Amino acid sequence: MSDRIINNIDDLHDMLDAAIQLEHATIPPYLTALYSIHPETNIEATATIRAVLVEEMLHMTLSANVLNAVGKSPELTAPGFVPEFPTRLPDGETDFSVSIDKFSPETLETFLKIERPSKTQGDSNHLGPKGCLARTNLSAFQLRAVRPKSAPEYSFYSIGDFYEAIKSGIEYLEELANKEGETIFTGNPSLQVSSKYYYSGGGHVIEVYDKETALQALSLIIEQGEGHGHKIFDSEGEISHYYRFEQLKHRQFYRLGDEPGQPSGEKFEVDFDKVYPIKPNPKMADYPKGSQVFAAASAFNHNYQQFLSTVNKAFRGEQDLLLGAVCGMFRLKDHASQLIRNPIPDDPTYHGGPTFEMSYEEASHISREQCISETAK
């Protein structure tokens, strides 16, 4: 087989579709862990997960901009876009599942695995093509990001390796197109989302029109997730997701000049007892019909459907809806609280939790001012 994962424009479209699905797949577990934390406790953990969530939305937006630039529209409302949890993401030699669960030491370890850095060059002899590993159990993996269409016997070692394969594919296909006096960047420029439509404290939206801006967008995703070249801080002094979560593990902040795994900054408290005991990977069938927990779970799913529908419209030309979508993600807190703070009537050991079981509907709109107010809460 080719050493490349992406060999034609259909492969590229498939991988970019998978990128949007992959970035979204991190949102339900991060959002659930965030809302499982008791109010006014675990301040650093809450701030960390919240910041990562906003940047995952940014990564979805960047991936959508690249996909639109190469001539295909995103689709977040297709059946199967939201995986059934537990699910598997690109991982290392030991498979792991990503669950909907409370904030805990085990959950934190899963978050570190999700954001794990790529292998170093010295370890590259252990990898398959473009940062892949051979698999014998790929039927257990739902996400297309794990199973590249042109190399179905492989999965990626890390999310960073996944994006490096996309970057390599873009360079290869654009070079072929240029030799014919053409380009792969044939998408409608009016579909690009700009920073005007995205409210975020971390990172910025890159509009994609050519190879250079596409590679910039994908490199930003890698840098914010696992860190660039295994560096803790990026060129703007921002810390990557992986090392943000490592700070929670060590209960200590990184400072400029620190080595990975050795933070030397201020220490802080992480209290895993100040968390609601939600049921891992709950389903609507776990909640008695007519109960408060059932009603709250239904309302949460309804509003999450609206969130995805809004994002989908924003990526397909109605960019002004994106601010409301980011806001809508955090407005789910009220419905999540009604779930997470209440025991399940037939299983009182556990509290309720979001199920993320979808049937898509039209979304309502929200203003920029409402969004900024809500996301600041």
Number of C-alpha atoms within 10 A of each C-alpha: 7 9 10 15 25 25 16 14 16 12 17 21 21 18 28 26 22 22 25 24 23 25 21 21 22 21 19 22 23 23 24 22 25 23 26 25 24 19 11 8 15 20 15 18 24 19 12 17 21 18 16 23 24 22 22 24 23 25 27 20 26 28 29 27 31 30 27 28 26 24 15 20 21 24 19 21 19 10 11 12 21 20 20 18 22 16 17 22 26 27 22 18 12 6 11 16 14 20 22 27 27 28 27 19 14 11 18 18 13 17 20 19 21 24 25 23 24 25 19 10 7 7 9 14 10 11 16 15 18 20 24 27 19 17 14 8 10 15 8 9 17 19 21 21 26 25 23 22 16 16 17 14 15 23 28 29 26 25 27 26 20 25 24 19 21 25 20 16 21 25 16 15 18 18 16 15 14 11 9 9 8 12 16 19 21 14 19 15 16 12 20 26 26 17 13 12 17 23 20 18 9 14 16 18 22 22 21 28 19 17 21 10 16 25 20 15 23 20 18 20 26 24 23 25 25 26 26 20 13 19 18 26 20 16 9 7 10 15 23 24 28 22 27 24 21 22 22 20 16 17 18 19 19 24 16 12 11 15 13 12 13 14 20 15 14 10 14 16 14 19 16 15 11 16 21 24 23 26 22 18 20 22 18 19 9 16 20 15 11 8 12 18 28 23 17 22 27 20 19 26 22 19 22 26 21 22 27 26 20 29 28 22 21 24 26 20 17 17 21 21 23 28 25 28 28 25 24 26 22 21 20 18 17 13 20 24 19 20 27 29 20 19 20 23 17 10 13 12 11 18 22 33 38 31 22 23 20 20 13 19 16 13 21 14 16 16 12 18 11 13 21 16 10 16 17 8 7
